[in-house]
């Protein structure tokens, strides 16, 4: 045996242990750092409509995701720094430390849960739906087999579209690019969160020739995301989310923003948490 190798091996192992401990300590200190700098950076998706848009008069982020992000900051007792992210980069922004949290139209999937942490109490439930021309003849998800479907890069709808329905998916950096590609006949459908699609078709006359005739695809819980190992941060955020349900704040916000149809999960969770301590 090469005896000179053993000290190097033990030194490397010791360094790895120290590095892991330091990483864990760093991760667990996120909440402390938020308190120290008196601000929290939260990534939000701004894709238009009531869930996230830009006020043209003030250039301020408005809508569901920004409102939730600002209230998280308020309940933490710090300022809110809202950072616009896209489905294609939101995970990287969180992992790299550009943001502390994500309130970014990002539902729970096993793949995401493997690499990130999240507050387990959901604040919404969202599924995908397909925007198609009214004369497309598409009436079922199965009708997309072999056809090109546009969506956002990083979308959790890509997997079922390919595996279950045989669609050929084409990813874009943002939902707006995907929808423009649909308008340009680069795909037969664009699949996005129903919370984006329904208001678009209901309020924008430019989309009068389009419809969303399919049932929601894989409805999943929407949650606030953090980095792995940030247990204190996750616990603090989960208490805030439960308080939203307990007080009925989310139901009131949904009504104030004119979000339709109302999400049936919210009354269920209010009933669950209203008497909890």
MIPAPA-336443 format. One record per residue (C-alpha): x, y, z. Coordinates in nm, 2 decimals. Layout:
// MIPAPA-336443
[atom [X, Y, Z]]
...
***
This chain:
// MIPAPA-336443
[atom [0.00, 0.00, 0.00]]
[atom [0.12, 0.35, -0.08]]
[atom [0.14, 0.49, 0.28]]
[atom [0.19, 0.85, 0.15]]
[atom [-0.16, 0.83, 0.00]]
[atom [-0.33, 0.78, 0.34]]
[atom [-0.26, 1.12, 0.49]]
[atom [-0.38, 1.28, 0.17]]
[atom [-0.69, 1.07, 0.18]]
[atom [-0.77, 1.15, 0.54]]
[atom [-0.70, 1.52, 0.48]]
[atom [-0.94, 1.52, 0.18]]
[atom [-1.21, 1.34, 0.38]]
[atom [-1.17, 1.59, 0.66]]
[atom [-1.19, 1.88, 0.42]]
[atom [-1.51, 1.73, 0.27]]
[atom [-1.67, 1.70, 0.61]]
[atom [-1.58, 2.05, 0.70]]
[atom [-1.71, 2.18, 0.37]]
[atom [-2.04, 1.99, 0.41]]
[atom [-2.08, 2.13, 0.76]]
[atom [-2.00, 2.48, 0.64]]
[atom [-2.25, 2.45, 0.36]]
[atom [-2.52, 2.33, 0.60]]
[atom [-2.45, 2.61, 0.84]]
[atom [-2.46, 2.86, 0.55]]
[atom [-2.79, 2.73, 0.43]]
[atom [-2.95, 2.73, 0.77]]
[atom [-2.83, 3.09, 0.82]]
[atom [-3.05, 3.23, 0.53]]
[atom [-3.33, 3.35, 0.76]]
[atom [-3.07, 3.52, 0.98]]
[atom [-2.92, 3.70, 0.68]]
[atom [-3.27, 3.82, 0.57]]
[atom [-3.32, 3.97, 0.92]]
[atom [-2.98, 4.12, 0.93]]
[atom [-3.00, 4.30, 0.59]]
[atom [-3.37, 4.38, 0.66]]
[atom [-3.48, 4.26, 0.31]]
[atom [-3.58, 3.94, 0.13]]
[atom [-3.52, 3.89, -0.24]]
[atom [-3.81, 3.69, -0.39]]
[atom [-3.83, 3.57, -0.75]]
[atom [-4.17, 3.62, -0.92]]
[atom [-4.29, 3.53, -1.27]]
[atom [-4.45, 3.83, -1.45]]
[atom [-4.63, 3.69, -1.75]]
[atom [-4.93, 3.92, -1.77]]
[atom [-5.27, 3.89, -1.63]]
[atom [-5.39, 3.89, -1.26]]
[atom [-5.11, 3.66, -1.14]]
[atom [-4.83, 3.89, -1.23]]
[atom [-4.79, 4.19, -1.45]]
[atom [-4.64, 4.54, -1.47]]
[atom [-4.84, 4.85, -1.40]]
[atom [-4.78, 5.07, -1.70]]
[atom [-4.82, 5.39, -1.50]]
[atom [-4.57, 5.30, -1.22]]
[atom [-4.37, 5.01, -1.36]]
[atom [-4.45, 4.83, -1.04]]
[atom [-4.51, 4.46, -1.03]]
[atom [-4.87, 4.39, -0.95]]
[atom [-5.09, 4.08, -0.92]]
[atom [-5.11, 3.76, -0.72]]
[atom [-4.74, 3.66, -0.71]]
[atom [-4.62, 4.01, -0.62]]
[atom [-4.89, 4.05, -0.35]]
[atom [-4.79, 3.72, -0.19]]
[atom [-4.42, 3.81, -0.21]]
[atom [-4.47, 4.15, -0.05]]
[atom [-4.68, 4.00, 0.23]]
[atom [-4.41, 3.74, 0.31]]
[atom [-4.17, 4.03, 0.35]]
[atom [-4.42, 4.22, 0.57]]
[atom [-4.48, 3.92, 0.80]]
[atom [-4.10, 3.87, 0.82]]
[atom [-4.06, 4.23, 0.92]]
[atom [-3.83, 4.32, 0.63]]
[atom [-3.85, 4.50, 0.29]]
[atom [-3.94, 4.31, -0.02]]
[atom [-3.70, 4.30, -0.32]]
[atom [-3.90, 4.15, -0.60]]
[atom [-3.69, 4.00, -0.88]]
[atom [-3.85, 3.90, -1.22]]
[atom [-3.77, 3.55, -1.32]]
[atom [-3.87, 3.32, -1.61]]
[atom [-3.96, 2.95, -1.60]]
[atom [-3.63, 2.89, -1.78]]
[atom [-3.41, 3.05, -1.51]]
[atom [-3.61, 3.06, -1.18]]
[atom [-3.44, 2.75, -1.03]]
[atom [-3.09, 2.88, -1.12]]
[atom [-3.17, 3.22, -0.96]]
[atom [-3.27, 3.04, -0.64]]
[atom [-2.98, 2.80, -0.63]]
[atom [-2.72, 3.07, -0.71]]
[atom [-2.85, 3.30, -0.44]]
[atom [-2.98, 3.57, -0.66]]
[atom [-3.31, 3.53, -0.48]]
[atom [-3.39, 3.39, -0.13]]
[atom [-3.73, 3.25, -0.22]]
[atom [-3.95, 3.18, -0.53]]
[atom [-4.32, 3.27, -0.56]]
[atom [-4.30, 3.20, -0.93]]
[atom [-4.59, 2.99, -1.06]]
[atom [-4.40, 2.68, -0.98]]
[atom [-4.59, 2.37, -0.87]]
[atom [-4.46, 2.07, -0.68]]
[atom [-4.31, 1.79, -0.88]]
[atom [-4.08, 1.51, -0.76]]
[atom [-3.80, 1.64, -0.98]]
[atom [-3.81, 1.99, -0.83]]
[atom [-3.85, 1.85, -0.47]]
[atom [-3.52, 1.65, -0.53]]
[atom [-3.32, 1.97, -0.57]]
[atom [-3.51, 2.24, -0.38]]
[atom [-3.70, 2.28, -0.05]]
[atom [-4.05, 2.42, -0.02]]
[atom [-4.30, 2.53, 0.24]]
[atom [-4.53, 2.23, 0.25]]
[atom [-4.86, 2.42, 0.28]]
[atom [-4.98, 2.51, -0.07]]
[atom [-5.12, 2.86, -0.15]]
[atom [-5.29, 2.76, -0.47]]
[atom [-5.35, 2.47, -0.71]]
[atom [-5.27, 2.51, -1.08]]
[atom [-5.30, 2.29, -1.38]]
[atom [-5.21, 2.34, -1.75]]
[atom [-5.44, 2.40, -2.04]]
[atom [-5.38, 2.42, -2.41]]
[atom [-5.45, 2.73, -2.62]]
[atom [-5.56, 2.63, -2.97]]
[atom [-5.73, 2.79, -3.26]]
[atom [-6.11, 2.74, -3.25]]
[atom [-6.09, 2.57, -3.59]]
[atom [-5.80, 2.34, -3.50]]
[atom [-6.02, 2.03, -3.43]]
[atom [-5.83, 1.97, -3.11]]
[atom [-6.08, 1.86, -2.84]]
[atom [-5.88, 1.61, -2.63]]
[atom [-5.52, 1.59, -2.51]]
[atom [-5.49, 1.28, -2.72]]
[atom [-5.54, 1.50, -3.03]]
[atom [-5.19, 1.64, -2.98]]
[atom [-5.02, 1.32, -3.06]]
[atom [-4.74, 1.38, -3.32]]
[atom [-4.81, 1.75, -3.32]]
[atom [-4.58, 2.04, -3.22]]
[atom [-4.68, 2.20, -2.89]]
[atom [-4.52, 2.52, -2.76]]
[atom [-4.45, 2.58, -2.39]]
[atom [-4.20, 2.75, -2.15]]
[atom [-3.86, 2.60, -2.09]]
[atom [-3.86, 2.43, -1.75]]
[atom [-4.24, 2.36, -1.77]]
[atom [-4.36, 2.06, -1.58]]
[atom [-4.61, 2.00, -1.86]]
[atom [-4.35, 1.88, -2.10]]
[atom [-4.31, 1.54, -1.95]]
[atom [-4.68, 1.43, -1.96]]
[atom [-4.73, 1.59, -2.30]]
[atom [-4.45, 1.37, -2.44]]
[atom [-4.49, 1.06, -2.24]]
[atom [-4.86, 1.03, -2.22]]
[atom [-4.99, 1.21, -2.53]]
[atom [-4.70, 1.18, -2.77]]
[atom [-4.67, 1.55, -2.85]]
[atom [-4.36, 1.71, -2.99]]
[atom [-4.28, 1.99, -2.74]]
[atom [-4.09, 2.30, -2.83]]
[atom [-3.96, 2.51, -2.54]]
[atom [-3.93, 2.89, -2.52]]
[atom [-3.77, 3.12, -2.26]]
[atom [-4.10, 3.28, -2.17]]
[atom [-4.47, 3.22, -2.20]]
[atom [-4.51, 3.53, -2.42]]
[atom [-4.26, 3.39, -2.67]]
[atom [-4.45, 3.06, -2.67]]
[atom [-4.78, 3.23, -2.73]]
[atom [-4.63, 3.43, -3.01]]
[atom [-4.51, 3.11, -3.17]]
[atom [-4.86, 2.98, -3.16]]
[atom [-4.99, 3.29, -3.33]]
[atom [-4.72, 3.25, -3.59]]
[atom [-4.84, 2.89, -3.66]]
[atom [-4.51, 2.74, -3.53]]
[atom [-4.72, 2.50, -3.32]]
[atom [-5.08, 2.38, -3.30]]
[atom [-5.11, 2.45, -2.93]]
[atom [-4.94, 2.64, -2.65]]
[atom [-4.97, 2.48, -2.30]]
[atom [-4.94, 2.70, -2.00]]
[atom [-5.09, 2.75, -1.65]]
[atom [-5.47, 2.78, -1.67]]
[atom [-5.42, 3.09, -1.45]]
[atom [-5.25, 3.26, -1.74]]
[atom [-5.46, 3.12, -2.02]]
[atom [-5.81, 3.18, -1.90]]
[atom [-5.77, 3.56, -1.83]]
[atom [-5.59, 3.61, -2.16]]
[atom [-5.87, 3.45, -2.36]]
[atom [-6.14, 3.62, -2.16]]
[atom [-6.01, 3.98, -2.17]]
[atom [-5.78, 4.02, -2.48]]
[atom [-5.97, 4.06, -2.81]]
[atom [-5.66, 3.97, -3.00]]
[atom [-5.73, 3.61, -2.89]]
[atom [-6.09, 3.59, -3.00]]
[atom [-6.01, 3.31, -3.25]]
[atom [-5.85, 3.09, -2.99]]
[atom [-6.00, 2.87, -2.71]]
[atom [-5.89, 2.65, -2.42]]
[atom [-6.12, 2.35, -2.46]]
[atom [-5.92, 2.08, -2.27]]
[atom [-5.94, 1.99, -1.90]]
[atom [-5.66, 2.10, -1.68]]
[atom [-5.34, 1.89, -1.71]]
[atom [-5.18, 1.76, -1.39]]
[atom [-5.33, 2.01, -1.14]]
[atom [-5.06, 2.05, -0.87]]
[atom [-5.01, 2.25, -0.55]]
[atom [-4.83, 2.59, -0.59]]
[atom [-4.58, 2.65, -0.31]]
[atom [-4.31, 2.89, -0.19]]
[atom [-3.96, 2.75, -0.28]]
[atom [-3.63, 2.78, -0.09]]
[atom [-3.29, 2.61, -0.11]]
[atom [-3.22, 2.26, 0.02]]
[atom [-3.13, 2.26, 0.39]]
[atom [-3.30, 2.59, 0.48]]
[atom [-3.52, 2.44, 0.74]]
[atom [-3.57, 2.75, 0.95]]
[atom [-3.66, 2.96, 0.64]]
[atom [-3.91, 2.69, 0.52]]
[atom [-4.07, 2.67, 0.87]]
[atom [-4.11, 3.05, 0.89]]
[atom [-4.27, 3.07, 0.54]]
[atom [-4.50, 2.78, 0.61]]
[atom [-4.64, 2.96, 0.92]]
[atom [-4.71, 3.26, 0.70]]
[atom [-4.89, 3.05, 0.43]]
[atom [-5.10, 2.88, 0.70]]
[atom [-5.19, 3.23, 0.84]]
[atom [-5.30, 3.33, 0.49]]
[atom [-5.55, 3.04, 0.50]]
[atom [-5.65, 3.09, 0.86]]
[atom [-5.75, 3.45, 0.81]]
[atom [-5.90, 3.41, 0.46]]
[atom [-5.65, 3.66, 0.32]]
[atom [-5.60, 3.45, 0.00]]
[atom [-5.97, 3.43, -0.07]]
[atom [-6.01, 3.80, -0.03]]
[atom [-5.71, 3.87, -0.25]]
[atom [-5.85, 3.64, -0.52]]
[atom [-6.17, 3.84, -0.52]]
[atom [-5.99, 4.17, -0.52]]
[atom [-5.78, 4.08, -0.82]]
[atom [-6.09, 3.94, -1.01]]
[atom [-5.94, 3.60, -1.05]]
[atom [-6.19, 3.36, -1.22]]
[atom [-6.28, 3.09, -1.18]]
[atom [-6.23, 3.09, -0.80]]
[atom [-5.99, 2.82, -0.67]]
[atom [-6.18, 2.56, -0.47]]
[atom [-5.87, 2.46, -0.28]]
[atom [-5.87, 2.79, -0.09]]
[atom [-6.20, 2.74, 0.11]]
[atom [-6.08, 2.39, 0.19]]
[atom [-5.76, 2.51, 0.34]]
[atom [-5.93, 2.80, 0.52]]
[atom [-6.16, 2.54, 0.69]]
[atom [-5.86, 2.33, 0.78]]
[atom [-5.65, 2.61, 0.93]]
[atom [-5.90, 2.86, 1.07]]
[atom [-5.91, 2.69, 1.41]]
[atom [-5.55, 2.58, 1.42]]
[atom [-5.30, 2.74, 1.66]]
***
